């Protein structure tokens, strides 16, 4: 079940200190009790076991987990692209080749205010963007939703920004991947960290048309090639 984030900033500020202490005390007490190392060890075991259990449970109950946040993101992203996927004539208008491409990434520019290490110690921010791109014969349709997780409140529509654009290939000069190296400070530890992140840039003749956060991978590279083969140059 989705766990609502009443205060999205808590996820970035929290330090998981209490629970690890409980995880140490609980098995230590059990070992002392099992080995029967004397009266003192028995007394310590009767202290370590309940204290460790309480610390573990209390620490876990106060913790906003990575899964909690990921579930919240997925719920907030439901049907963000339905303006295209549900439109009349979708099968006729949208090309099967190149196939639609979905891109997603956290932002580490001036829009982001909070940072931490998420699952697998991967750096994340409080701004997450998911974008779906669809090719037609003459255009590329771009539907994007950005979540500011620290401000997210679905009921009130806060922390959600939608963008929908239809770009003509004749008006696109080129597309390319722009990789950044940004210095951030982890919110919960205060430690500095250099993060590499990427945007796909679509340029017109006189100005940038869009910047789309993305992972720098084969899907993004293939998308850039597909756009450049069709654009006006």
N, CA, C and O of each residue as an XYZ file, in Angstrom:
932
protein
N       0.849     -1.202      0.000
C       0.000      0.000      0.000
C       0.879      1.245      0.000
O       1.899      1.292      0.688
N       0.488      2.238     -0.761
C       1.241      3.472     -0.862
C       1.227      4.217      0.467
O       0.177      4.408      1.079
N       2.427      4.638      0.905
C       2.553      5.385      2.144
C       2.711      6.863      1.808
O       3.714      7.260      1.214
N       1.718      7.688      2.189
C       1.763      9.093      1.861
C       2.896      9.793      2.608
O       3.147      9.519      3.782
N       3.568     10.690      1.915
C       4.639     11.462      2.525
C       4.054     12.769      3.038
O       3.850     13.706      2.266
N       3.781     12.834      4.342
C       3.221     14.057      4.909
C       4.234     15.196      4.898
O       3.868     16.367      4.798
N       5.493     14.841      5.000
C       6.558     15.830      4.942
C       7.680     15.240      4.104
O       8.496     14.464      4.603
N       7.718     15.607      2.834
C       8.690     15.025      1.915
C      10.130     15.335      2.259
O      11.032     14.611      1.838
N      10.370     16.409      3.024
C      11.741     16.759      3.364
C      12.332     15.792      4.387
O      13.552     15.651      4.473
N      11.468     15.118      5.170
C      11.958     14.221      6.226
C      12.792     13.084      5.648
O      13.758     12.638      6.267
N      12.418     12.622      4.468
C      13.152     11.543      3.820
C      14.607     11.936      3.569
O      15.506     11.102      3.672
N      14.831     13.192      3.244
C      16.185     13.661      2.913
C      16.994     14.029      4.159
O      18.223     13.953      4.144
N      16.317     14.424      5.228
C      17.020     14.810      6.448
C      17.311     13.630      7.378
O      18.240     13.696      8.182
N      16.532     12.557      7.278
C      16.617     11.487      8.270
C      17.969     10.779      8.254
O      18.597     10.597      7.211
N      18.389     10.387      9.455
C      19.599      9.589      9.629
C      19.191      8.285     10.307
O      18.630      8.301     11.403
N      19.464      7.183      9.673
C      19.072      5.877     10.203
C      20.123      5.409     11.208
O      20.964      4.563     10.901
N      20.057      5.982     12.428
C      21.040      5.669     13.472
C      20.457      4.717     14.506
O      21.119      3.763     14.916
N      19.218      4.970     14.933
C      18.611      4.185     16.016
C      18.449      2.722     15.630
O      18.762      1.831     16.420
N      17.963      2.473     14.424
C      17.685      1.092     14.015
C      18.944      0.220     13.969
O      18.898     -0.907     14.462
N      20.075      0.687     13.397
C      21.290     -0.137     13.420
C      21.780     -0.472     14.827
O      22.298     -1.564     15.061
N      21.614      0.476     15.773
C      21.997      0.186     17.159
C      21.156     -0.968     17.700
O      21.671     -1.881     18.345
N      19.849     -0.908     17.425
C      18.963     -1.994     17.845
C      19.343     -3.315     17.205
O      19.254     -4.366     17.840
N      19.765     -3.267     15.952
C      20.145     -4.478     15.234
C      21.418     -5.084     15.809
O      21.649     -6.284     15.658
N      22.240     -4.283     16.461
C      23.451     -4.797     17.112
C      23.121     -5.360     18.498
O      23.555     -6.457     18.849
N      22.349     -4.598     19.280
C      22.058     -5.004     20.653
C      21.224     -6.281     20.726
O      21.459     -7.132     21.584
N      20.248     -6.414     19.823
C      19.343     -7.569     19.875
C      20.084     -8.892     19.689
O      19.954     -9.759     20.554
N      20.845     -9.102     18.626
C      21.553    -10.392     18.489
C      22.646    -10.575     19.531
O      22.934    -11.699     19.944
N      23.267     -9.451     19.964
C      24.286     -9.560     20.995
C      23.682    -10.112     22.288
O      24.266    -10.980     22.937
N      22.515     -9.601     22.647
C      21.830    -10.102     23.839
C      21.452    -11.563     23.699
O      21.566    -12.329     24.656
N      20.998    -11.960     22.505
C      20.619    -13.360     22.285
C      21.824    -14.287     22.400
O      21.721    -15.390     22.936
N      22.973    -13.828     21.890
C      24.195    -14.632     21.983
C      24.586    -14.819     23.444
O      24.922    -15.925     23.869
N      24.539    -13.718     24.216
C      24.882    -13.805     25.640
C      23.949    -14.752     26.386
O      24.380    -15.509     27.255
N      22.683    -14.702     26.040
C      21.707    -15.558     26.705
C      21.927    -17.016     26.333
O      21.793    -17.903     27.176
N      22.262    -17.262     25.080
C      22.441    -18.631     24.590
C      23.715    -19.261     25.146
O      23.718    -20.438     25.507
N      24.801    -18.482     25.215
C      26.076    -19.019     25.658
C      26.167    -19.164     27.177
O      27.024    -19.889     27.683
N      25.291    -18.480     27.898
C      25.268    -18.565     29.362
C      26.668    -18.320     29.946
O      27.262    -19.192     30.580
N      27.160    -17.120     29.711
C      28.524    -16.767     30.108
C      28.605    -16.264     31.551
O      29.602    -15.656     31.940
N      27.578    -16.510     32.329
C      27.611    -16.088     33.716
C      26.467    -15.156     34.059
O      25.665    -14.779     33.205
N      26.414    -14.789     35.348
C      25.303    -13.963     35.830
C      25.286    -12.589     35.172
O      24.227    -12.085     34.798
N      26.477    -11.979     35.031
C      26.553    -10.626     34.439
C      26.066    -10.653     32.994
O      25.333     -9.761     32.568
N      26.474    -11.678     32.239
C      26.032    -11.775     30.835
C      24.524    -11.974     30.759
O      23.869    -11.479     29.842
N      23.978    -12.704     31.730
C      22.525    -12.911     31.765
C      21.803    -11.578     32.005
O      20.793    -11.290     31.362
N      22.334    -10.764     32.942
C      21.743     -9.451     33.220
C      21.836     -8.561     31.984
O      20.869     -7.899     31.608
N      23.013     -8.555     31.359
C      23.193     -7.728     30.153
C      22.239     -8.182     29.043
O      21.677     -7.359     28.320
N      22.063     -9.508     28.918
C      21.182    -10.036     27.878
C      19.747     -9.577     28.097
O      19.049     -9.227     27.145
N      19.302     -9.580     29.368
C      17.931     -9.158     29.657
C      17.732     -7.663     29.416
O      16.601     -7.194     29.293
N      18.849     -6.913     29.347
C      18.772     -5.478     29.014
C      18.888     -5.279     27.504
O      18.102     -4.547     26.903
N      19.879     -5.939     26.900
C      20.149     -5.743     25.469
C      18.976     -6.176     24.585
O      18.632     -5.485     23.626
N      18.367     -7.312     24.905
C      17.319     -7.852     24.032
C      16.107     -6.918     23.952
O      15.716     -6.546     22.846
N      15.488     -6.519     25.086
C      14.316     -5.634     24.967
C      14.670     -4.238     24.439
O      13.918     -3.652     23.661
N      15.836     -3.709     24.877
C      16.243     -2.377     24.398
C      16.514     -2.420     22.897
O      16.092     -1.530     22.159
N      17.222     -3.461     22.445
C      17.506     -3.602     21.016
C      16.244     -3.730     20.188
O      16.134     -3.146     19.109
N      15.275     -4.509     20.706
C      14.010     -4.692     19.991
C      13.236     -3.385     19.890
O      12.687     -3.061     18.837
N      13.193     -2.626     21.002
C      12.480     -1.348     21.010
C      13.138     -0.360     20.045
O      12.454      0.305     19.267
N      14.474     -0.269     20.100
C      15.180      0.659     19.206
C      14.956      0.292     17.744
O      14.768      1.168     16.899
N      14.977     -1.011     17.449
C      14.770     -1.454     16.072
C      13.368     -1.103     15.583
O      13.204     -0.600     14.472
N      12.352     -1.368     16.414
C      10.968     -1.111     16.016
C      10.694      0.386     15.918
O      10.065      0.844     14.964
N      11.166      1.149     16.904
C      10.938      2.601     16.888
C      11.659      3.245     15.712
O      11.103      4.092     15.013
N      12.917      2.827     15.502
C      13.673      3.382     14.381
C      13.020      3.076     13.052
O      12.975      3.930     12.166
N      12.506      1.844     12.905
C      11.849      1.467     11.655
C      10.544      2.191     11.429
O      10.209      2.527     10.293
N       9.790      2.440     12.510
C       8.487      3.107     12.365
C       8.633      4.574     11.966
O       7.757      5.130     11.303
N       9.726      5.191     12.364
C       9.942      6.611     12.054
C      10.626      6.812     10.704
O      10.690      7.925     10.184
N      11.130      5.720     10.152
C      11.918      5.805      8.933
C      11.033      5.830      7.686
O      10.134      5.003      7.534
N      11.298      6.784      6.801
C      10.677      6.787      5.472
C      11.627      6.020      4.562
O      12.719      6.503      4.263
N      11.232      4.846      4.122
C      12.135      3.989      3.355
C      12.210      4.406      1.895
O      11.378      5.167      1.400
N      13.233      3.887      1.218
C      13.372      4.129     -0.221
C      12.142      3.616     -0.964
O      11.664      4.256     -1.901
N      11.634      2.463     -0.545
C      10.450      1.888     -1.201
C       9.220      2.768     -1.020
O       8.403      2.890     -1.933
N       9.084      3.388      0.166
C       7.967      4.307      0.398
C       7.978      5.428     -0.636
O       6.946      5.769     -1.215
N       9.157      5.991     -0.856
C       9.286      7.117     -1.787
C       9.061      6.651     -3.223
O       8.390      7.331     -3.999
N       9.617      5.499     -3.576
C       9.439      4.981     -4.937
C       7.975      4.683     -5.229
O       7.499      4.934     -6.336
N       7.256      4.147     -4.240
C       5.825      3.890     -4.422
C       5.060      5.194     -4.596
O       4.131      5.269     -5.400
N       5.444      6.218     -3.848
C       4.793      7.518     -3.967
C       5.028      8.102     -5.354
O       4.117      8.668     -5.959
N       6.247      7.964     -5.851
C       6.574      8.465     -7.189
C       5.736      7.750     -8.245
O       5.145      8.390     -9.114
N       5.686      6.418     -8.165
C       4.935      5.657     -9.155
C       3.457      6.021     -9.144
O       2.827      6.109    -10.197
N       2.907      6.231     -7.955
C       1.498      6.607     -7.860
C       1.263      7.981     -8.478
O       0.280      8.180     -9.192
N       2.152      8.923     -8.213
C       2.009     10.281     -8.751
C       2.220     10.318    -10.263
O       1.773     11.252    -10.929
N       2.899      9.306    -10.806
C       3.170      9.266    -12.246
C       2.088      8.529    -13.039
O       2.162      8.473    -14.267
N       1.101      7.971    -12.372
C       0.078      7.206    -13.076
C      -0.597      8.041    -14.163
O      -1.089      9.138    -13.900
N      -0.614      7.510    -15.385
C      -1.336      8.118    -16.511
C      -0.861      9.534    -16.854
O      -1.625     10.325    -17.407
N       0.392      9.855    -16.529
C       0.880     11.200    -16.850
C       0.917     11.454    -18.351
O       0.885     12.603    -18.793
N       0.986     10.375    -19.137
C       1.098     10.512    -20.584
C      -0.200     10.181    -21.319
O      -0.177      9.973    -22.532
N      -1.342     10.128    -20.606
C      -2.591      9.686    -21.238
C      -3.114     10.673    -22.274
O      -3.948     10.299    -23.099
N      -2.648     11.931    -22.256
C      -3.075     12.887    -23.283
C      -2.686     12.408    -24.676
O      -3.319     12.778    -25.665
N      -1.635     11.578    -24.751
C      -1.227     11.004    -26.032
C      -1.726      9.565    -26.155
O      -2.322      9.202    -27.169
N      -1.487      8.747    -25.131
C      -1.833      7.327    -25.244
C      -3.333      7.087    -25.371
O      -3.745      6.067    -25.923
N      -4.171      8.021    -24.863
C      -5.627      7.859    -24.926
C      -6.274      8.678    -26.044
O      -7.500      8.709    -26.155
N      -5.463      9.340    -26.872
C      -6.068     10.200    -27.891
C      -6.657      9.365    -29.025
O      -6.210      8.249    -29.292
N      -7.655      9.920    -29.677
C      -8.276      9.257    -30.825
C      -7.260      9.117    -31.954
O      -6.546     10.065    -32.282
N      -7.206      7.948    -32.531
C      -6.301      7.728    -33.658
C      -4.862      7.475    -33.268
O      -3.959      7.601    -34.095
N      -4.636      7.113    -31.990
C      -3.256      6.897    -31.522
C      -2.515      5.899    -32.412
O      -1.392      6.168    -32.840
N      -3.126      4.761    -32.691
C      -2.463      3.720    -33.474
C      -2.135      4.183    -34.890
O      -1.173      3.717    -35.502
N      -2.936      5.093    -35.393
C      -2.714      5.592    -36.755
C      -1.685      6.714    -36.790
O      -0.920      6.823    -37.748
N      -1.660      7.551    -35.748
C      -0.804      8.740    -35.739
C       0.614      8.433    -35.267
O       1.582      8.894    -35.872
N       0.742      7.663    -34.200
C       2.059      7.406    -33.601
C       2.736      6.243    -34.319
O       2.146      5.177    -34.498
N       3.987      6.467    -34.727
C       4.739      5.443    -35.446
C       5.138      4.302    -34.521
O       5.404      4.502    -33.335
N       5.173      3.107    -35.087
C       5.677      1.954    -34.341
C       7.194      1.905    -34.382
O       7.831      1.392    -33.461
N       7.774      2.440    -35.454
C       9.219      2.547    -35.595
C       9.579      3.941    -36.101
O       9.134      4.327    -37.181
N      10.367      4.703    -35.355
C      10.934      4.383    -34.039
C       9.836      4.267    -32.983
O       8.862      5.020    -33.001
N       9.999      3.340    -32.088
C       9.013      3.113    -31.032
C       9.065      4.252    -30.018
O      10.107      4.890    -29.861
N       7.948      4.518    -29.322
C       7.971      5.510    -28.247
C       9.048      5.166    -27.212
O       9.321      3.998    -26.937
N       9.641      6.206    -26.656
C      10.727      6.036    -25.686
C      10.372      6.778    -24.399
O       9.928      7.926    -24.434
N      10.575      6.100    -23.252
C      10.340      6.732    -21.964
C      11.687      6.953    -21.271
O      12.532      6.059    -21.224
N      11.866      8.167    -20.733
C      13.118      8.539    -20.085
C      12.810      9.047    -18.678
O      11.766      9.659    -18.452
N      13.710      8.795    -17.739
C      13.475      9.253    -16.370
C      14.801      9.484    -15.670
O      15.764      8.742    -15.867
N      14.835     10.532    -14.845
C      16.056     10.820    -14.105
C      15.783     11.855    -13.026
O      14.847     12.648    -13.130
N      16.611     11.839    -11.991
C      16.602     12.919    -11.000
C      17.392     14.094    -11.557
O      18.316     13.920    -12.351
N      17.012     15.295    -11.129
C      17.720     16.504    -11.532
C      18.676     16.927    -10.421
O      18.407     16.722     -9.238
N      19.789     17.515    -10.822
C      20.765     18.016     -9.858
C      21.150     19.460    -10.178
O      22.259     19.902     -9.876
N      20.206     20.193    -10.799
C      20.454     21.597    -11.101
C      19.856     22.460    -10.010
O      19.606     21.985     -8.902
N      19.623     23.750    -10.322
C      19.143     24.696     -9.320
C      17.717     24.398     -8.856
O      17.280     24.943     -7.843
N      16.985     23.549     -9.572
C      15.632     23.184     -9.143
C      15.648     22.300     -7.893
O      14.716     22.338     -7.090
N      16.698     21.515     -7.734
C      16.777     20.569     -6.618
C      17.348     21.246     -5.370
O      18.300     22.022     -5.447
N      16.742     20.932     -4.217
C      17.174     21.534     -2.952
C      17.697     20.501     -1.958
O      18.483     20.838     -1.073
N      17.268     19.244     -2.095
C      17.621     18.219     -1.124
C      18.252     17.024     -1.843
O      17.854     16.657     -2.949
N      19.241     16.434     -1.182
C      19.983     15.336     -1.800
C      20.310     14.269     -0.754
O      20.515     14.571      0.421
N      20.354     13.018     -1.208
C      20.784     11.928     -0.337
C      21.185     10.747     -1.213
O      21.072     10.791     -2.438
N      21.647      9.708     -0.564
C      21.914      8.456     -1.279
C      20.687      7.559     -1.134
O      20.216      7.314     -0.023
N      20.180      7.077     -2.254
C      19.014      6.217     -2.236
C      19.409      4.759     -2.296
O      20.429      4.358     -1.735
N      18.599      3.966     -2.979
C      18.885      2.538     -3.103
C      20.246      2.322     -3.759
O      20.629      3.036     -4.686
N      20.967      1.321     -3.256
C      22.291      0.987     -3.770
C      23.263      2.166     -3.687
O      24.223      2.249     -4.452
N      22.998      3.079     -2.742
C      23.850      4.256     -2.506
C      23.898      5.203     -3.697
O      24.812      6.022     -3.798
N      22.927      5.102     -4.596
C      22.872      5.996     -5.747
C      22.411      7.388     -5.312
O      21.396      7.504     -4.627
N      23.136      8.450     -5.696
C      22.705      9.805     -5.328
C      21.368     10.149     -5.977
O      21.157      9.881     -7.160
N      20.470     10.740     -5.199
C      19.184     11.197     -5.714
C      18.906     12.594     -5.177
O      19.508     13.029     -4.195
N      17.987     13.288     -5.836
C      17.576     14.620     -5.392
C      16.083     14.601     -5.103
O      15.448     13.548     -5.151
N      15.528     15.764     -4.804
C      14.085     15.835     -4.544
C      13.312     16.237     -5.792
O      12.117     16.523     -5.706
N      13.966     16.264     -6.948
C      13.283     16.595     -8.207
C      13.490     15.453     -9.204
O      14.615     15.128     -9.582
N      12.372     14.857     -9.616
C      12.410     13.685    -10.488
C      11.521     13.939    -11.702
O      10.375     14.368    -11.566
N      12.060     13.671    -12.887
C      11.317     13.911    -14.129
C      11.207     12.629    -14.941
O      12.186     11.906    -15.126
N       9.994     12.362    -15.423
C       9.775     11.242    -16.344
C       9.156     11.799    -17.620
O       8.236     12.615    -17.572
N       9.666     11.351    -18.752
C       9.247     11.900    -20.046
C       8.965     10.768    -21.029
O       9.717      9.797    -21.112
N       7.868     10.909    -21.771
C       7.515      9.934    -22.806
C       7.523     10.665    -24.145
O       6.878     11.701    -24.302
N       8.263     10.112    -25.111
C       8.395     10.732    -26.431
C       7.816      9.803    -27.484
O       8.083      8.602    -27.492
N       7.002     10.395    -28.389
C       6.300      9.640    -29.423
C       6.613     10.252    -30.785
O       6.523     11.467    -30.961
N       6.979      9.408    -31.743
C       7.251      9.877    -33.090
C       5.990      9.808    -33.954
O       5.264      8.814    -33.935
N       5.745     10.869    -34.703
C       4.757     10.836    -35.778
C       5.511     11.056    -37.084
O       6.739     11.143    -37.089
N       4.788     11.144    -38.171
C       5.448     11.307    -39.465
C       6.265     12.595    -39.525
O       7.359     12.598    -40.090
N       5.758     13.690    -38.955
C       6.409     14.987    -39.089
C       6.837     15.619    -37.770
O       7.513     16.648    -37.767
N       6.452     15.014    -36.650
C       6.726     15.650    -35.365
C       7.179     14.634    -34.321
O       7.126     13.423    -34.534
N       7.620     15.162    -33.202
C       7.856     14.354    -32.018
C       7.010     14.950    -30.903
O       7.113     16.140    -30.603
N       6.170     14.116    -30.288
C       5.309     14.562    -29.193
C       5.992     14.229    -27.869
O       6.414     13.096    -27.640
N       6.092     15.222    -27.017
C       6.812     15.081    -25.753
C       5.844     15.349    -24.602
O       5.257     16.427    -24.511
N       5.685     14.357    -23.725
C       4.846     14.509    -22.533
C       5.726     14.243    -21.318
O       6.367     13.196    -21.226
N       5.755     15.191    -20.389
C       6.676     15.087    -19.269
C       5.990     15.472    -17.958
O       5.129     16.351    -17.926
N       6.384     14.800    -16.888
C       5.902     15.175    -15.552
C       7.105     15.249    -14.604
O       7.912     14.322    -14.532
N       7.207     16.353    -13.890
C       8.267     16.550    -12.906
C       7.656     16.583    -11.515
O       6.690     17.305    -11.268
N       8.224     15.797    -10.607
C       7.781     15.761     -9.218
C       8.832     16.408     -8.332
O      10.005     16.038     -8.371
N       8.400     17.384     -7.530
C       9.256     17.920     -6.480
C       8.861     17.185     -5.205
O       7.895     17.552     -4.537
N       9.617     16.147     -4.878
C       9.219     15.202     -3.834
C       9.116     15.875     -2.475
O       8.277     15.496     -1.658
N       9.961     16.870     -2.224
C       9.935     17.562     -0.932
C       8.663     18.374     -0.741
O       8.341     18.758      0.384
N       7.929     18.643     -1.827
C       6.702     19.440     -1.752
C       5.473     18.651     -2.179
O       4.374     19.202     -2.246
N       5.649     17.369     -2.468
C       4.605     16.586     -3.122
C       3.367     16.402     -2.245
O       3.448     15.936     -1.109
N       2.225     16.780     -2.808
C       0.922     16.547     -2.180
C      -0.075     16.352     -3.313
O      -0.582     17.316     -3.887
N      -0.350     15.083     -3.627
C      -1.211     14.777     -4.771
C      -2.621     15.314     -4.595
O      -3.230     15.787     -5.554
N      -3.140     15.246     -3.385
C      -4.512     15.703     -3.130
C      -4.678     17.177     -3.460
O      -5.725     17.594     -3.954
N      -3.648     17.962     -3.186
C      -3.706     19.402     -3.443
C      -3.028     19.787     -4.755
O      -3.020     20.958     -5.136
N      -2.465     18.806     -5.438
C      -1.801     19.073     -6.716
C      -0.482     19.803     -6.574
O      -0.013     20.435     -7.521
N       0.117     19.720     -5.402
C       1.394     20.413     -5.181
C       2.564     19.511     -5.554
O       2.500     18.289     -5.421
N       3.630     20.146     -6.023
C       4.839     19.411     -6.355
C       4.767     18.641     -7.644
O       5.597     17.765     -7.886
N       3.785     18.946     -8.488
C       3.610     18.249     -9.767
C       3.574     19.266    -10.900
O       2.750     20.180    -10.890
N       4.459     19.113    -11.870
C       4.503     20.010    -13.029
C       4.451     19.182    -14.302
O       5.295     18.311    -14.511
N       3.471     19.445    -15.150
C       3.314     18.729    -16.415
C       3.690     19.614    -17.592
O       3.426     20.817    -17.603
N       4.312     18.989    -18.578
C       4.681     19.681    -19.819
C       4.256     18.807    -20.990
O       4.480     17.596    -20.985
N       3.643     19.423    -21.992
C       3.256     18.703    -23.203
C       3.611     19.565    -24.415
O       3.135     20.692    -24.549
N       4.449     19.024    -25.291
C       4.903     19.771    -26.465
C       4.837     18.881    -27.703
O       4.972     17.660    -27.620
N       4.625     19.522    -28.851
C       4.706     18.820    -30.125
C       5.679     19.599    -30.999
O       5.391     20.720    -31.420
N       6.838     18.994    -31.266
C       7.911     19.666    -31.989
C       7.990     19.144    -33.415
O       8.055     17.937    -33.647
N       7.985     20.063    -34.359
C       8.105     19.690    -35.770
C       9.565     19.375    -36.091
O      10.469     20.111    -35.697
N       9.783     18.281    -36.806
C      11.155     17.927    -37.171
C      11.798     19.010    -38.029
O      13.012     19.206    -37.975
N      10.990     19.714    -38.819
C      11.541     20.776    -39.669
C      12.071     21.947    -38.844
O      12.902     22.719    -39.321
N      11.587     22.078    -37.604
C      12.042     23.170    -36.756
C      13.157     22.782    -35.800
O      13.634     23.616    -35.030
N      13.581     21.513    -35.843
C      14.651     21.039    -34.970
C      15.966     21.050    -35.737
O      16.064     20.505    -36.837
N      16.968     21.674    -35.145
C      18.298     21.701    -35.768
C      19.067     20.436    -35.433
O      19.650     19.802    -36.313
N      19.066     20.064    -34.134
C      19.778     18.855    -33.716
C      19.368     18.481    -32.294
O      18.778     19.274    -31.560
N      19.701     17.252    -31.937
C      19.531     16.773    -30.560
C      20.865     16.193    -30.110
O      21.614     15.647    -30.919
N      21.158     16.311    -28.828
C      22.412     15.755    -28.317
C      22.289     15.539    -26.814
O      21.386     16.075    -26.171
N      23.207     14.750    -26.261
C      23.246     14.491    -24.832
C      24.259     15.435    -24.183
O      25.393     15.564    -24.644
N      23.834     16.077    -23.125
C      24.665     17.047    -22.414
C      24.906     16.523    -20.999
O      24.006     16.555    -20.159
N      26.124     16.040    -20.738
C      26.431     15.466    -19.429
C      27.011     16.532    -18.507
O      27.857     17.327    -18.914
N      26.545     16.537    -17.265
C      26.974     17.521    -16.276
C      27.718     16.846    -15.135
O      27.499     15.671    -14.841
N      28.595     17.599    -14.501
C      29.254     17.174    -13.275
C      28.984     18.259    -12.241
O      29.534     19.357    -12.325
N      28.136     17.946    -11.266
C      27.635     18.958    -10.329
C      28.033     18.617     -8.897
O      27.911     17.473     -8.459
N      28.510     19.626     -8.177
C      28.857     19.455     -6.762
C      27.602     19.675     -5.911
O      26.956     20.718     -6.007
N      27.269     18.699     -5.091
C      26.118     18.809     -4.200
C      26.563     18.557     -2.759
O      27.688     18.122     -2.512
N      25.667     18.836     -1.816
C      25.910     18.521     -0.409
C      24.781     17.626      0.070
O      23.617     18.023      0.019
N      25.100     16.430      0.534
C      24.082     15.501      1.009
C      23.364     16.094      2.219
O      23.999     16.501      3.192
N      22.049     16.138      2.148
C      21.252     16.829      3.163
C      21.375     16.191      4.536
O      21.453     16.904      5.537
N      21.395     14.870      4.607
C      21.368     14.196      5.913
C      22.740     14.039      6.556
O      22.828     13.736      7.745
N      23.815     14.241      5.791
C      25.155     14.085      6.365
C      26.003     15.346      6.256
O      26.983     15.501      6.984
N      25.630     16.250      5.346
C      26.420     17.461      5.136
C      27.690     17.229      4.332
O      28.504     18.139      4.181
N      27.866     16.006      3.813
C      29.078     15.693      3.060
C      28.944     16.143      1.595
O      27.881     15.986      0.995
N      30.018     16.701      1.021
C      29.986     17.091     -0.393
C      30.120     15.870     -1.292
O      30.726     14.866     -0.918
N      29.545     15.975     -2.476
C      29.591     14.865     -3.423
C      29.490     15.421     -4.841
O      28.696     16.324     -5.106
N      30.285     14.886     -5.735
C      30.210     15.267     -7.143
C      29.349     14.244     -7.885
O      29.626     13.045     -7.856
N      28.315     14.732     -8.543
C      27.350     13.866     -9.217
C      27.388     14.115    -10.719
O      27.393     15.261    -11.168
N      27.414     13.040    -11.483
C      27.287     13.149    -12.936
C      25.849     12.832    -13.317
O      25.293     11.816    -12.901
N      25.257     13.713    -14.112
C      23.899     13.487    -14.581
C      23.787     14.050    -15.998
O      24.677     14.762    -16.463
N      22.700     13.728    -16.670
C      22.640     13.994    -18.104
C      21.283     14.558    -18.517
O      20.258     14.256    -17.906
N      21.295     15.377    -19.559
C      20.075     15.877    -20.193
C      20.163     15.648    -21.696
O      21.236     15.746    -22.292
N      19.016     15.342    -22.300
C      18.941     15.365    -23.756
C      18.449     16.747    -24.162
O      17.407     17.215    -23.703
N      19.216     17.383    -25.025
C      18.894     18.740    -25.466
C      18.381     18.693    -26.901
O      18.993     18.079    -27.775
N      17.251     19.351    -27.129
C      16.718     19.498    -28.487
C      16.825     20.966    -28.853
O      16.242     21.821    -28.186
N      17.565     21.260    -29.908
C      17.820     22.642    -30.323
C      17.063     22.979    -31.597
O      16.941     22.160    -32.507
N      16.553     24.222    -31.636
C      15.996     24.763    -32.858
C      17.057     25.589    -33.576
O      18.229     25.561    -33.201
N      16.652     26.311    -34.589
C      17.608     27.102    -35.356
C      18.200     28.226    -34.520
O      19.383     28.537    -34.663
N      17.399     28.848    -33.644
C      17.848     30.021    -32.898
C      17.878     29.835    -31.387
O      18.401     30.694    -30.677
N      17.325     28.725    -30.872
C      17.244     28.571    -29.425
C      17.052     27.109    -29.045
O      16.707     26.270    -29.877
N      17.285     26.826    -27.758
C      16.979     25.498    -27.243
C      15.469     25.342    -27.140
O      14.768     26.237    -26.668
N      14.982     24.195    -27.588
C      13.554     23.928    -27.515
C      13.188     23.167    -26.237
O      12.156     23.434    -25.622
N      14.042     22.217    -25.843
C      13.764     21.423    -24.636
C      15.054     20.879    -24.056
O      16.031     20.637    -24.764
N      15.024     20.692    -22.728
C      16.062     19.929    -22.016
C      15.341     18.857    -21.206
O      14.460     19.159    -20.401
N      15.724     17.610    -21.427
C      15.023     16.483    -20.806
C      16.014     15.663    -19.978
O      16.939     15.080    -20.542
N      15.845     15.605    -18.664
C      16.734     14.773    -17.840
C      16.631     13.303    -18.262
O      15.537     12.793    -18.503
N      17.765     12.642    -18.346
C      17.775     11.250    -18.780
C      19.019     10.548    -18.278
O      19.994     11.197    -17.899
N      18.992      9.249    -18.273
C      20.207      8.471    -18.044
C      21.008      8.472    -19.342
O      20.433      8.448    -20.430
N      22.307      8.500    -19.230
C      23.156      8.472    -20.411
C      23.385      7.003    -20.796
O      24.394      6.398    -20.434
N      22.421      6.453    -21.536
C      22.485      5.033    -21.871
C      22.182      4.816    -23.351
O      22.066      5.780    -24.108
N      22.054      3.564    -23.765
C      21.826      3.238    -25.170
C      20.473      3.750    -25.654
O      20.353      4.175    -26.803
N      19.455      3.715    -24.798
C      18.140      4.218    -25.194
C      18.205      5.704    -25.527
O      17.631      6.150    -26.521
N      18.908      6.469    -24.691
C      19.028      7.907    -24.930
C      19.833      8.175    -26.193
O      19.474      9.042    -26.991
N      20.919      7.436    -26.376
C      21.744      7.619    -27.586
C      20.960      7.267    -28.842
O      21.047      7.963    -29.854
N      20.187      6.175    -28.769
C      19.375      5.783    -29.924
C      18.307      6.806    -30.235
O      18.011      7.053    -31.404
N      17.718      7.411    -29.205
C      16.701      8.441    -29.406
C      17.291      9.658    -30.093
O      16.686     10.212    -31.011
N      18.478     10.080    -29.651
C      19.151     11.217    -30.273
C      19.389     10.945    -31.757
O      19.153     11.812    -32.598
N      19.855      9.743    -32.070
C      20.089      9.392    -33.478
C      18.795      9.417    -34.287
O      18.783      9.890    -35.423
N      17.708      8.913    -33.709
C      16.424      8.884    -34.411
C      15.933     10.295    -34.710
O      15.407     10.555    -35.792
N      16.100     11.198    -33.764
C      15.679     12.597    -33.974
C      16.538     13.257    -35.043
O      16.021     13.908    -35.951
N      17.846     13.085    -34.932
C      18.753     13.747    -35.864
C      18.596     13.265    -37.301
O      18.865     14.014    -38.240
N      18.164     12.021    -37.478
C      17.926     11.508    -38.835
C      16.721     12.172    -39.488
O      16.600     12.176    -40.713
N      15.818     12.740    -38.664
C      14.567     13.285    -39.188
C      14.507     14.816    -39.166
O      13.655     15.418    -39.819
N      15.413     15.436    -38.412
C      15.304     16.879    -38.227
C      15.793     17.666    -39.433
O      16.411     17.124    -40.350
N      15.496     18.974    -39.406
C      15.835     19.833    -40.545
C      17.307     20.117    -40.695
O      17.767     20.518    -41.764
N      18.075     19.902    -39.582
C      19.521     20.127    -39.650
C      19.808     21.554    -39.654
O      20.973     21.949    -39.708
